[in-house]
Amino acid sequence: MSGNASRDAKMPLLSGTTFDDPEKDARDDAEYSGNGELRTLQFVPRDLAFKCRKLVETYHDIYGCSGLPDMLWLSGGRDVIECHSALTRIFTKASKSRGARRANDTFMLIATVIVALEVLARDYAGWGRRFPAAKREAENLLGDLPPGQRVWLMDRYLYPSLGVRPGFASTLALSPEGAHEPVWN
């Protein structure tokens, strides 16, 4: 994919996810834009979201997706999921899904969102310094737990227990162009 194509492409937050309950959909309308993306996450830089997605996909290509729901739930990601009704709904729906591929895609999407927020909040690779407003938003969404008392999902992706893979960390390096655009418009 060319540099311009990747910058112009949108990363759908809720790709392929459908909701069947009109009452719940109506309640969550304030959180969604017209194309099914979460409005509350519009501050995440597009380049960071793509890099986080690549990190998550690469990890699960190597290690598989069998433990992904537990990985999300047992990490600090659980707090983020529980605090956002839309994430809770798509997590629950994916957990009950009969289609493994669709469920795994949804779980990877949730993991991507959480990792992007953690990268901003922790200022990993300079993302927080480059986007201070986004860093503040991410810190607000992640809660008030001190960094030492939280299990960070990004650490599980960057430093898997089966051996450190230096290539994973380089995935999140800042790129010189396109990183300033919000990913979810």
C-alpha positions as CSV (number, residue, x, y, z in Angstrom):
1,M,0.0,0.0,0.0
2,S,1.4,3.4,-0.9
3,G,2.1,6.0,1.8
4,N,-0.8,8.2,0.6
5,A,-3.2,5.4,0.4
6,S,-2.5,4.3,4.0
7,R,-2.9,7.8,5.2
8,D,-6.2,8.3,3.4
9,A,-7.7,5.0,4.5
10,K,-9.8,4.9,7.5
11,M,-9.5,2.2,10.2
12,P,-13.0,1.1,11.0
13,L,-13.4,0.6,14.7
14,L,-16.4,-1.6,14.5
15,S,-15.8,-3.3,11.1
16,G,-18.1,-6.1,10.4
17,T,-19.8,-5.8,13.8
18,T,-23.6,-5.6,13.8
19,F,-25.9,-5.0,16.7
20,D,-29.4,-6.5,16.8
21,D,-30.9,-4.6,19.7
22,P,-32.4,-1.3,18.5
23,E,-32.8,0.0,22.1
24,K,-29.1,-0.5,22.8
25,D,-28.2,1.0,19.5
26,A,-30.3,4.1,20.2
27,R,-28.7,4.5,23.6
28,D,-25.2,4.3,22.1
29,D,-25.9,6.7,19.2
30,A,-24.1,9.5,21.1
31,E,-20.9,7.5,21.0
32,Y,-21.0,6.6,17.3
33,S,-20.4,8.5,14.2
34,G,-22.5,7.8,11.1
35,N,-20.2,5.1,9.8
36,G,-20.1,2.9,12.9
37,E,-17.0,4.3,14.5
38,L,-16.5,5.4,18.1
39,R,-16.5,9.2,18.4
40,T,-14.8,9.0,21.7
41,L,-11.6,7.7,20.0
42,Q,-11.3,10.2,17.2
43,F,-8.2,11.7,18.9
44,V,-6.0,8.7,18.2
45,P,-3.5,9.5,15.4
46,R,-4.2,7.4,12.3
47,D,-0.6,6.3,11.9
48,L,-0.5,5.0,15.5
49,A,-3.7,3.1,15.0
50,F,-2.4,1.4,11.9
51,K,0.9,0.6,13.7
52,C,-0.9,-0.9,16.7
53,R,-3.1,-3.0,14.4
54,K,0.0,-4.3,12.7
55,L,1.5,-5.2,16.0
56,V,-1.6,-7.0,17.2
57,E,-2.0,-8.9,13.9
58,T,1.7,-9.9,13.8
59,Y,1.6,-11.2,17.3
60,H,-1.5,-13.3,16.7
61,D,-0.1,-14.5,13.4
62,I,2.8,-16.0,15.4
63,Y,1.0,-17.1,18.6
64,G,-2.6,-17.6,17.5
65,C,-5.8,-16.1,18.8
66,S,-6.9,-18.8,21.2
67,G,-6.0,-16.8,24.3
68,L,-7.0,-13.4,23.0
69,P,-10.2,-13.0,25.0
70,D,-8.5,-13.9,28.2
71,M,-5.5,-11.7,27.3
72,L,-7.9,-8.8,26.9
73,W,-9.9,-9.6,30.0
74,L,-7.1,-10.4,32.4
75,S,-5.0,-7.4,31.4
76,G,-5.7,-3.7,32.1
77,G,-7.8,-3.8,29.0
78,R,-10.7,-5.1,31.1
79,D,-11.0,-1.8,32.8
80,V,-11.2,0.0,29.5
81,I,-13.8,-2.5,28.1
82,E,-16.0,-2.2,31.2
83,C,-15.9,1.6,31.1
84,H,-17.2,1.9,27.5
85,S,-20.6,0.4,26.8
86,A,-19.8,0.0,23.1
87,L,-16.6,-1.9,23.8
88,T,-18.4,-4.0,26.4
89,R,-21.1,-4.9,23.8
90,I,-18.8,-5.8,21.0
91,F,-16.6,-7.9,23.5
92,T,-19.7,-9.7,24.7
93,K,-21.0,-10.3,21.2
94,A,-17.7,-11.6,20.0
95,S,-17.5,-13.9,23.0
96,K,-20.8,-15.4,22.0
97,S,-20.1,-15.5,18.3
98,R,-20.1,-18.9,16.6
99,G,-17.7,-17.7,13.9
100,A,-14.1,-17.9,15.1
101,R,-12.7,-15.6,12.4
102,R,-15.3,-12.8,13.1
103,A,-14.8,-13.1,16.8
104,N,-11.0,-13.0,16.5
105,D,-11.2,-10.0,14.2
106,T,-13.4,-8.2,16.8
107,F,-11.1,-9.1,19.7
108,M,-8.1,-7.9,17.7
109,L,-9.9,-4.6,17.0
110,I,-10.5,-4.1,20.8
111,A,-6.9,-5.0,21.5
112,T,-5.8,-2.4,18.9
113,V,-7.8,0.3,20.5
114,I,-6.5,-0.5,24.0
115,V,-2.8,-0.7,22.8
116,A,-3.1,2.6,21.0
117,L,-4.5,4.2,24.2
118,E,-1.7,2.7,26.3
119,V,1.0,3.8,23.8
120,L,-0.3,7.4,24.0
121,A,-0.7,7.4,27.8
122,R,2.8,6.0,28.4
123,D,4.4,8.1,25.8
124,Y,5.9,5.1,24.2
125,A,8.3,5.9,21.4
126,G,7.5,9.6,21.8
127,W,3.8,9.4,20.8
128,G,2.5,11.2,23.9
129,R,5.0,14.1,23.5
130,R,4.2,14.4,19.8
131,F,0.4,14.4,20.5
132,P,-0.1,15.9,24.1
133,A,-3.8,16.4,23.7
134,A,-4.3,12.8,22.6
135,K,-2.1,11.7,25.5
136,R,-4.3,13.5,28.0
137,E,-7.4,12.0,26.4
138,A,-5.9,8.5,26.6
139,E,-4.9,9.0,30.2
140,N,-8.5,10.0,31.0
141,L,-9.9,7.0,29.3
142,L,-7.5,4.6,31.0
143,G,-8.3,5.7,34.5
144,D,-6.4,6.8,37.6
145,L,-4.4,3.7,38.4
146,P,-0.7,4.4,38.9
147,P,1.3,2.9,36.1
148,G,3.1,0.4,38.4
149,Q,-0.3,-1.2,39.6
150,R,-1.7,-1.8,36.1
151,V,-1.1,-4.7,33.8
152,W,-0.4,-3.1,30.4
153,L,-1.7,-5.0,27.4
154,M,0.9,-3.3,25.2
155,D,3.6,-5.0,27.3
156,R,2.1,-8.4,26.4
157,Y,2.4,-7.6,22.7
158,L,5.8,-6.0,22.8
159,Y,7.4,-8.5,25.2
160,P,5.7,-11.8,24.8
161,S,6.6,-14.4,27.4
162,L,7.9,-16.8,24.8
163,G,10.8,-14.6,24.1
164,V,11.4,-10.9,23.4
165,R,10.9,-10.1,19.7
166,P,12.7,-6.8,19.0
167,G,10.8,-6.4,15.7
168,F,7.6,-5.9,17.7
169,A,8.8,-2.8,19.4
170,S,10.0,-1.2,16.2
171,T,6.5,-1.5,14.8
172,L,5.3,1.4,16.9
173,A,8.1,3.8,15.9
174,L,7.0,7.3,14.9
175,S,6.8,8.0,11.2
176,P,7.6,11.4,9.9
177,E,4.4,12.1,8.0
178,G,0.8,11.3,8.4
179,A,0.9,10.7,12.1
180,H,-0.9,13.9,13.0
181,E,-4.2,13.0,11.4
182,P,-6.9,11.6,13.7
183,V,-7.8,8.0,12.8
184,W,-11.5,8.0,13.5
185,N,-13.1,11.0,11.9
